[in-house]
Amino acid sequence: MIKLVKCFGALSKNNRKNVRRYTLDVLCFGFSLAEVVIAIGIFSIASVIISAVYLNASSLHQHTASYQRLQNDGRYIVEKIAREIRARQIKYPVEAVQPQDRIDFLKDELGNETSIVKSASGNNLEYIVNGQAANLNADDVAVTDVKFYIIPNLEDIYNTNPATNKQPRVVIFLKLKNQNINPKFEKEIFIQTTISSRVYKR
């Protein structure tokens, strides 16, 4: 059997009269070729397993980060819309067929007229003040769908003789999706909430 060895030893003379009678007292340590092959195989398998675990952990982190990004952006969008609904008066009349992809508000005390609109040219939700638009969503988040259910949807609930006692409220539905990232890490979330207006003229 082939041996890969490292030997330590010294020649000892058993018989000083016969120079041919020498033995090699050695201490040898080593592995057979089969043992080396097995060791290399085990090391290779362990390396593959460790690499796979690392790649899976990295992929899981990317998926989690994508989902967290949508949650954070969705939370910001909803909070911004809710702040406007609570602080402003909804502009009537609204579309007779619900839902709609925009919500308009009356001018505030400073004369600013505000709207929140799903852009027609892209997957953005626009915040418009006096005709100047800015996106509510981040560049890496697409608003693929938005619906506003305005309740009540009468001609004018703020007139001198309101036709309903219902407090104005808006049901918001959003669908968000990652964009500008690796497609395999794209996620999609749905958000729905109801916001009541603080303006109740009864």
Secondary structure, DSSP 8 states (H G I E B T S, - for coil): --EEEEEEEEEEES-TT-TT-EEEEEEEEEEEHHHHHHHHHHHHHHHHHHHHHHHHHHHHHHHHHHHHHHHHHHHHHHHHHHHHHHHS-B-SS--SSS-BSEEEB---TT---EEEEE-SSSS-EEEEETTEEEESS-TTEEEEEEEEEEES--S-TTSSS-S-----EEEEEEEEEE-SS-GGG--EEEEEEEEE-S----
